[in-house]
Amino acid sequence: MKGISIIILAAGLGTRMKSNLVKILHPLAGMPMLAYTLDLAKSLKPEKIVAVIGHQAEKVKDTFSDYDVNWAIQKEQKGTGHAVMQAKNALNNFNDTVIVLSGDTPLLKKETISELIKSHKSKGSRVAILTTEIDNPYGYGRVIINANGKVERIVEEKDASETIKKIMLINTGIYAFDKEFLFNALSEIKPNNTQGEYYLTDIIGIAAKRGLEINAVKAKDSDEVMGINTRLELARAEKIIRKRINDRWMLNGVTIIDTETTFIDDTVEIGRDTIIYPNNFICGKTKIGEGCTIFPNSRIIDAEIGSEVKIKDSCLIEESKIGDRASVGPFAHLRPYTELGKGVKIGNFVEIKKSVLMDGAKANHLTYLGDSSIGRNVNIGAGTITCNYDGFKKHRTEIGDNVFVGSDVQFIAPVKIGKGAIVAAGTTVTEDVPADSLVISRTKQISKKGWARKKRERQSKS
């Protein structure tokens, strides 16, 4: 949007979070809190975005290294007015409307801030503030309206009298300023308050004294402008954001059986006609195709899932790729770098790590496949394992197309099994197997008649 630049205030530690991690990096529905404000700012297409940071500045910059943002450092936290001053140099060549946002209001919607900008520009005001009314305004600055119905000033909670504290109309900390007025007024404010800080809100009083009209726009939904200062508020915001996410996917053709127990990160993508049952956590950059069914109690992280896939109950899937029409679970674990082809079947208590299973392969139960390549239409019998670690390094097992592996087989890697081979049940494979061969390694079975009965008789006598 031409004619606007955005300053985001994000320098504070967030002491009420009781955390060693700076507040704006706390995760919220799969993204750091600050990401929501940065994404909002980006969606407005401003000429510049300036984020004022302080505590753990390098960690913040590293976290958002792929964002097009100008970073300004507030080395000492001397208040919101002082924070805005740190952005002045970054806006030297800009002379229009400056929007001030907060890094800890992740619920703010584009429609609301767009309305603030529209109102500010249409009325030609020097300053516009976003307000709202809440039942419990503790902690927020109160907006004081004079007898003529005009905004007179903002009083912070710590400086408010008992009478002022009863006012329900609050300052959200979100503003639109004429740039020239903003920095001119900032040069006049003094730290004459209990905190000894430079309050950005003092600009409102300066504007009123100059006889400038202060444009106030009220947010319809007070939740939208809620600041996050404690973990209680973080949990409340998480619930609101996750409801928005679930609502969005349902409106786009995804069935969610129980929205209260379905947790989908904001970074996830889901195709239409997919059905998600309760108690599922779908996290990170997971992509799910169309017509999938995710049965209860699974956690899916950074996975790429094709169409018409079934994830049966109680699976853990991490950084894996699953082809169309595959089936996984119940009680399966796909560890990172697993790739399943089309129509692959992975069943009960199967663990796969850093392995590729080609189209039509199946391992239906009680199996571990690590560091392996499994060909097309291979059958892996129950109890099969790849012995991939020799105590020093990992080794690969390679199994060709159409191999049949019986139950309770151990592959002592590195080993290769040729196409079409049959591996008999109970075999320990220590050498490469040629194509179309039968491999079997068992000791001769010996049955001693009556031995068990005689043993019991000896034991009873003793």
N, C-alpha and C positions, 0 to 999 in steps of 0.2 A: 504494500500500500504506500503510494508516494505521499510524502509530507509527514510521515511519522518515523520516529526512532523509538526504541524501547530500552529502558534501563531495568534490570532485574536485580533486586537487592537480595544477596545470598551470602553475606559475610559472616553471619553469626555462628557460634558453635552449637547453640541449642542446649543450654545447661539442664533444662527440665526434662530432656530426653534421658538423662542419667546414662550417658554413653560415651565411649571413647571415639566414636565415629561422628563426624560432623553431621548435623541434622539433615541437610539437603541431600545427603547420600544414602539415607535410610531407604530400604526398598519398599515399594508400594505397588502391589499387583505386578511384580516382575520388573519394575523400572525404578531407578533412583528418583527420589521425590522431585528433584530439580528438573528432571527430564520433562515432566508435564508442563512446567512453565516455559521451558525452552521450546517445546513443541508448539505450545500455544502462540508464543512470540513468532516463531517461524511461519505458522499458518497465516499470520496477518501480513506477511511479506513486507516488513518494514525496510527502510533504507539501511538501518544499522541496529544490531542488538548488542548491548553492552551489559555484561554480567559483573556485578561487583562482588568479589569474593574475598575471604580473609583466612579464616581457620582452615587448615589442611588444603591450602590453595592448590598445591601441586597435584594432590590426589584428585581434586575436583577437575582440574584441567585435563588430567590423564583420562578420567572417566568419560569426559565429553569431548575427546580429541577430534571426533568426526563431525562435530557441530561447527557451523560457521558463526562464530561469536567472538566479540572483542572482550578480553578479560581485563578488568580493572581491579587493583588490589587495595583493600582497606586494611592497612597494617595494624592500626589500632581501632577498635570498635568504639567510636565516639558518638554513636547515634545515627538515625536514618538520614538526617540532613547532611552529616559528614560523609556518609556512604555515597549519596548522590553526587556530592562534590568530586568524588574520585573518578566519576565518569565524564567529567567536563572535557578533558583533553580529547577523549575518543569522539566527541561530538563537535569538535572545532569547526568543521566544514558543513555543519547542519544547522538550519535556522527555522525550524517549523515546530511541530507538535511533538513533545516528549511524553511517552507513556511510561509510568513507573509501576512495575509489577513486583510481587514478592515471590521469592523462591520457595516459600512454604505454604502456598495456597494452590495445591495441585488440582482442586476441583473446579476451578474457574473455567467457564465455557467461552468459546470464541464469540458466540452470539451476544453475551453480556458485555464483553470488552468492546466489541464492535459498536454496540449501542452507546457506550460511553464516548467513544471516539466520534461517532456521528453527532451526538448531542453537543459535544464540545466544539466541533467544527461548524455546525449549523448555527450555533448561537454566538460564535466568534468570541468565546470567553477566554480569559487568560488562564483560568484554572477550573478543572472539573474533578469532582471526587465521587467515588463509588461508595454508596452507603447501603446499609440494610438494617433491619430491626431483628433482634434476637431476644429470647426470653431471659437468658442468662448472659449479660454483656460483660461479665467479669474478665478483666485482662485487656479489654479493647478501649481505644480512645473514644470518647463520646462527642458526637456532633452537636454543637450548641446552635440552636435556631433563635434568632431575635424576635421581637414583637412584630416585625414586619414580614416574618416568614422567611428571612434570608439567613444563610449560613454565616455565623459570626466568627466561630473559632472551633478548634478541636482540643479537647482536654484529655491528656493521657490518664490511664487508670491510677498510676502512682501519684499523680498530682491533683486528682479529683476530690472534691468535697463529697460528703455523704449525699447531698442533694443531687449533685451532678451524676453520682454513681447510679442513681435511680433511672437515669435516661436510658431508653432502650435503643435509640438510634446510634449506630456505631460507625466509626471509620474503618473501612476494610483495608486501608493501606494501599489502595490502587487509585491512581490519579492520571489525569491528562493535563499537561502544562504547556503554555507557550514557552519555548526554550529561553527566550530573552528574559522574560519575567522570572522564570524558575531560578536561573543562576544569579540574577540581580538580587532577588529576595533572599536567596541562600546566604549572600554576603552580609545580610543584615541580622540574621538570627544569632541569638546568644544562648549559652548553656545555663540559663536561669531556671533550673528545675532541680528536683531532688536527686536526679541521676547525674547531673553535670554534663548532659549530652546535648548535641545539636539536633533538635527534633525537626523533621521534615514538616510535621503538622503545624509548626509555628508559621509557615508560609501562608496558611489560611487566614490567620489573624492579620498578617501584613497586607494581604489582598483586601480584607474587609476594611482596614484603616485607610487604604488608598481609594476606597469607594468602588472597587472592582466587584462585579457580580460574580459570585462563586456558584458555578453550575453543579448541582447535586443530582446524581442519577442513582435511583434505588434498585439494587439487585432483588429480583423477585424471590429467589430461592436463597435463603441465608446459608444453607449448607455449602453452596457453591463458593462462598468467599471465606470459608472456615480456615483459619490459620492452624498449622500443625506445630504444637509446642511440647506435647507430651506423648507418650506411647498410647495412652487412652485415646487421644485425638487421632493418632496414626491408625489405630485399629478401626475407629469410626470411619475415617476417610477410605480405608481399604475396603470396607464393606460397601460404601457408596460407589466406589470406582468399579468394583467387581460386579455390582448390580448393573451398572451402565454397560459393562462389557457383555454380560450375559444377555441383556436386553437387545443390544446391537446384533449379536449373532442370531438370536431367535427371529428378529425382524428380517434377517438375511437368509432364512431358510434352514437354520439348525434347530433340532429338537433337543431341549435340555429338560430332562425329566424332573429334576429338583434344583432350582436355582440357588437355594440356600446352601446346598452342599456340593456345588460345582464351582471350582476355582480355576479360572482361565486368565492367564496373564495378558496384559495389554498388547504384547508383541506377537501373539499367536494368530495364525490364519487357519480358517476352517471352511471347508466346502459345504454346499447346500446338501440337504437330506442326510446329513450325518446326525446320529443319535448319540447323546451323551447321558449315561446313567449317573446316579448319585455317587458322591465321594470320590470324584476324580480331580486330580490336579494336573493341569495342562500348562506347561511352563516354558519360559524362554522363547526361542525363535522356532517353536514347533509349527509345522505346516501339516494340516490334515486335509486329505482330498474329499471328494464327494461320496455320499452313500456309505460312510463308515459307521461302525457301531463300537462304541467304547463302553464296555460293561463296567460294573461298579469297582471301586477301590484301587484304581491304578494311578501311577504317577508317570507322566511323560515329559521328558526334558529335552529341548533342542533336537527333536526328532523330525524326520521327513517321512510322512505316511501317505501312501498312494490312495486310490479310490477303492471303495467296497472292501476295505480291510476290517477285520474283526479283532479287537483287543479284548480278550476275555478277562474274567475277574482277576483282580489282585496281581497286576504285572508292574514291573519297573522297567522303563525303557529310557535309555540315556544316549543321546548323540548317535542315533541309529537311523538307517534308512529302511523302509518297509515297502515292498512293491505292491501293486494292485492285487486285490483278491487274496492277499495273504491272511493267515490266521495266527494269532499269538496268544498263548496262555491256555488255561488259567495258571497263575503262579509261575510265570516265566520272567527271566531277567535278561534283558538285552543291554549289555554294557557298551561303552563307546566303541565306535568304528565297526559296528555290526551292520551288514547289508543283507537284506533278504529280498530275493527276486519275486517275480509274480507267482502267486499261488503257493508260496512256501507255507508249511505248517509247522509251528513250534508249539509244543504242548506243555503238559504239567511238569513243573520243576525242571525246566531246561534253562541252562545258563549259557549264554554265548558272548564271547569277547573277541573283538578285533578279527572277525571272520566274515566271509562272504558265502552265502548259500544261494546257488543259482535257481532259476525257475523250477518249480515243482518239487524241490527237495523237502524232506520232512524229518523232523526229530520230535517224536510225539511225547516222550516222557523220560525223566530221570537221566539227563545227559549234560555233559559239559563239553563245549566246543570252543577252544581258544586258539588263536593264531592259525586259522585253518581256511582252506578253500574247498568248498563242497560243490560238486558239479550238479548238473540238471538231473532231476528225478532220482536223486539218491535217497535211499531209505537208511536212516540211522536208528538202530535198535535201542531198546531201553537199557540204561546203565552204561552207555558208551561214553568214554572220555578220551580227550586228546591230552597226552602227557607232554605239555609244551615247555616245561621249565626244568632245567637240569641243575638248578641251584646257582647258576651263574648268568645264564641268558635264556631267552625264549627261542623256540624252534617251531617251524611250520609243519602242518600236516596238509597234504594235498590229495583230494579224493576226486577221481574223474567222474564223468557222467554215467548214470545208470548203474552205479555200484550199489550192492545190497550189503548192509552191515547188520549182522545179527546182534542179539543182546549181549551185554556184559563184555564189550570189546574195549581193549586199551590200545591206542596208537602211540607208540613211543617215538616222538618226533626227534629229528626230521625224518619223515617217511612219505612216500608217494604210492597211491593206489591207482592202478590203471583203470581205464574205462571198462564197464561191464563186469568187473570182478565181484566175487562173492566172498565176504569175510564171515567165517562161521562163528556162531555164538561162543563166547568164552575165550576167544582168541586174543593173545597179546602179539601185536604186530610190531616187529623190530626192524624189518627190512622192507624195501620196496616190493610191491606186488605187481606183476605184469598184468596187462589187460586180459579180461575174460578168464582169469584164473580163480581157482578156489584156494583160499588160504585158511589153514586150520592149525592151531597149536594147543594140544591138550595132552596131559599125561594119561596113560592107560588107566581105565576104570577097573578097580579091584573090588569085588564083593565077597566078604568072608561070611559064609552062612553060620548062623547061630552065635556069632561073636558078641552081639549086643546082649543077648539073653544070658550068656555065660558071665559077662561083666556085671550085670545086675545081680546075679546069684552070688558072685564073690563079694559084692558090696553089702548085700543083706547079711551074709555070714559075719562080716567084720563089724 
